[in-house]
Amino acid sequence: MSEPRVIKKYPNRRLYDTATSKYITLEDVRRLVLEGVQFVIRDAKTDEDITRSVLLQIIAEQEEAGQPIFTIPILTQIIRFYGDAVQGLASEFLQRSLAAFGEQQRLFRRHLDDVMAQDALGAMTDLARQNLALWNDVQGTWFGGAKEKREDPPEAAPEAGSKRKGSRPQR
């Protein structure tokens, strides 16, 4: 395994990528993470490894930008683990759980790619059918059984002797 890429953080808060000899942004560091590039971020003055704090900063920005992964209950539980006897176990558990989740996601994507490659039209047709069924279920839930009402002919009158609540006499 080769040495990790070195990024230096200067007192002016700028990040310098020594592999490309240029300044980069936190978004560039995020891209390196997504691409699986191994790197270490060092304080330019002290040579201290500050990778964790920069990654936490990226996570904080991502949490603010969109749909957060870390809900309040998750964050409070993580805070409770600090200083507890199970802190090391919690860290290992989270790491293994995320690795397993990532592997499952990778296998799912590979399976989806295989299915699409074998019969793309059939897979898309099945997906469209599933989406339509889901949409119909959602409509039924939201609109109180709109499907049943649609099946009645519009000119059908209520049975004799039955009054619907809130109905007005027809003129």
Contacts in CASP RR format, 6 or more apart in sequence:
PFRMAT RR
TARGET T0000
AUTHOR 0000-0000-0000
METHOD contacts of the structure
MODEL  1
MSEPRVIKKYPNRRLYDTATSKYITLEDVRRLVLEGVQFVIRDAKTDEDI
TRSVLLQIIAEQEEAGQPIFTIPILTQIIRFYGDAVQGLASEFLQRSLAA
FGEQQRLFRRHLDDVMAQDALGAMTDLARQNLALWNDVQGTWFGGAKEKR
EDPPEAAPEAGSKRKGSRPQR
1 38 0 8 1.000
2 38 0 8 1.000
4 38 0 8 1.000
4 39 0 8 1.000
4 40 0 8 1.000
5 17 0 8 1.000
5 18 0 8 1.000
5 19 0 8 1.000
5 32 0 8 1.000
5 37 0 8 1.000
5 38 0 8 1.000
5 39 0 8 1.000
5 40 0 8 1.000
6 18 0 8 1.000
6 19 0 8 1.000
6 39 0 8 1.000
6 40 0 8 1.000
6 42 0 8 1.000
7 15 0 8 1.000
7 16 0 8 1.000
7 17 0 8 1.000
7 18 0 8 1.000
7 24 0 8 1.000
7 29 0 8 1.000
7 39 0 8 1.000
7 40 0 8 1.000
7 41 0 8 1.000
7 42 0 8 1.000
8 15 0 8 1.000
8 16 0 8 1.000
8 18 0 8 1.000
8 41 0 8 1.000
8 42 0 8 1.000
8 43 0 8 1.000
8 44 0 8 1.000
9 15 0 8 1.000
9 16 0 8 1.000
9 41 0 8 1.000
9 42 0 8 1.000
9 43 0 8 1.000
9 44 0 8 1.000
9 50 0 8 1.000
9 54 0 8 1.000
10 16 0 8 1.000
10 44 0 8 1.000
10 45 0 8 1.000
11 44 0 8 1.000
11 45 0 8 1.000
14 23 0 8 1.000
15 23 0 8 1.000
15 24 0 8 1.000
15 25 0 8 1.000
15 26 0 8 1.000
15 28 0 8 1.000
15 29 0 8 1.000
15 41 0 8 1.000
15 54 0 8 1.000
16 22 0 8 1.000
16 23 0 8 1.000
16 24 0 8 1.000
16 44 0 8 1.000
17 23 0 8 1.000
17 24 0 8 1.000
17 28 0 8 1.000
26 54 0 8 1.000
26 57 0 8 1.000
26 58 0 8 1.000
26 61 0 8 1.000
29 39 0 8 1.000
29 41 0 8 1.000
29 54 0 8 1.000
29 55 0 8 1.000
29 58 0 8 1.000
30 58 0 8 1.000
30 62 0 8 1.000
32 39 0 8 1.000
33 55 0 8 1.000
33 58 0 8 1.000
39 51 0 8 1.000
40 49 0 8 1.000
40 51 0 8 1.000
41 49 0 8 1.000
41 50 0 8 1.000
41 51 0 8 1.000
41 54 0 8 1.000
42 48 0 8 1.000
42 49 0 8 1.000
42 50 0 8 1.000
43 50 0 8 1.000
59 70 0 8 1.000
63 69 0 8 1.000
63 70 0 8 1.000
70 78 0 8 1.000
78 90 0 8 1.000
81 87 0 8 1.000
81 90 0 8 1.000
81 91 0 8 1.000
84 90 0 8 1.000
115 123 0 8 1.000
116 123 0 8 1.000
136 147 0 8 1.000
139 145 0 8 1.000
139 146 0 8 1.000
139 147 0 8 1.000
140 146 0 8 1.000
140 147 0 8 1.000
158 164 0 8 1.000
158 167 0 8 1.000
END
